[in-house]
Amino acid sequence: MVASDGARVLVASNRGPVSYSLREDGTLESRRGGGGLVSGLSAIGPDTDAVWVCAALGEGDRAAVLRTPERSGRLAAEDTGDQRVRMLDIPADTFASAYNGIANSVLWFVHHLLFQTPLEPVFDEDFREQWAAYVAYNSAFADALAEEAGEGAAVLVQDYHLTLVPQLLRSRRPDLRIGHFSHTPWAPPEYFRLLPDDVAAEVLTGVLGADRAAFLTRRWAEAFAACCSDVLGATVSRDDGVLTVTYQGRTTRIGVHGLGADADFLRERAHRPDVEERLAVLREAVGGPDRKVIVRVDRTELSKNIVRGLLSYAQLLRDRPEWQGRVVHVAFAYPSRTDLAIYREYTDEVSDLAEEINEEFGTPGWEPVILHVKDDFARSLAAYRLADVALVNPIRDGMNLVAKEIPVVTDDGVALVLSREAGAYEELGDDAFVVNPYDILATARALHQALSVSHGERAEATKRLAAAATALPPHQWFLDQLRALD
Ligand code: F6P
């Protein structure tokens, strides 16, 4: 049955716009998150009936759901900034298998080409149990969306956690208009086919349950279409430049929306007192205005290639000793998915390598690498302002917003060293020093060139980078997807 007061616009994502932690006295503290979806959803205005469906991620979130009236998961408006949010308390073991097991250890690895294939992946009975949990977790989302949506509502389903939702939801509510958006790259067919055949087919038919499947770049959209053709035998068409996939009598339109940086927000936020304070501390740590600064800011994900970034910096100091004492690498590697041992090990490797570089090259007045692993947004903005060079060298990345944010926030222009495997390369490649992320020697050379570029050239390139980076701000990105579903 369709609720008479059902929502007209719905967003579904694993991580919601608010999270809770339990204080020692048992009370709850709520924290609102940022990001493209939050600012996008706010763009549709308070008069539109919109609901955001998300999962309870931890103990605090679960406690919050238990405290909602009738355990409905409909969160209090004061916690969500008046946004209607329904948080799903999916059983903790189902959630862990779906999120850590399938989404982050299988699908993320597939789309970012991260497996060391002589030994992994291994699709055994444990995998099958986790896959069943992933199906259950996607079904819980489909059930909640079917309950919350008004007649003919638009539903925007986000990311690799929820690939099965479009089809599951369509079978429950054929009246809805459904979009799916992938924030990651999409694997090329020969790599996607590492997945067991039935699972590969289920993921693709799940997404094809949408009226429209959208991606951050043309490259990822084409890879998805190629997988549909190779794995399912679906028909791919490009009539009048519109990419479509037809499978079993239904046609899904394929779209591209290159999420851009939120210039107004970033520029205002980057000049608040807490950022100024951190800028002063960072300047002091760098030690002198004559020293150049190479900045990188990442969540410590395996795809970000932080280790090769540090190796390239060490190579630069070796190949070009004239930079010793004249450059500092400010590297922020913030915690991500720390439930997974391989992420924790990777973080340790980053810390060890930074230490080794400091031991090998450092002098009493010069610390070659300043590494921080504790998340601090204000400090990130301070580093953005200070950067002479931005190093963005992922193995593969859906977009990489840091590459777009630094040119917008920089005080004095920035030279961008950018991996050709980042989605942002499509829009920013012409004004960046482009690198193959596996090539340490070439990345070291690109760092040297970026450090050596003239002030004037750097300023001109930064203007063009900032213009390209802000072409599609989050609110427009969101509205475009909504309009395209009409
Ligand atoms: O950075 C890409 C991304 O897939 C985003 O789309 C998504 O919001 C995020 O990673 C998921 O990260 P987490 O596992 O921390 O929720």
Boltz pocket constraint, residues with backbone or C-beta under 6 A from the ligand:
constraints:
  - pocket:
      binder: B
      contacts: [[A, 14], [A, 15], [A, 159], [A, 183], [A, 184], [A, 336], [A, 337], [A, 398]]
      max_distance: 6.0
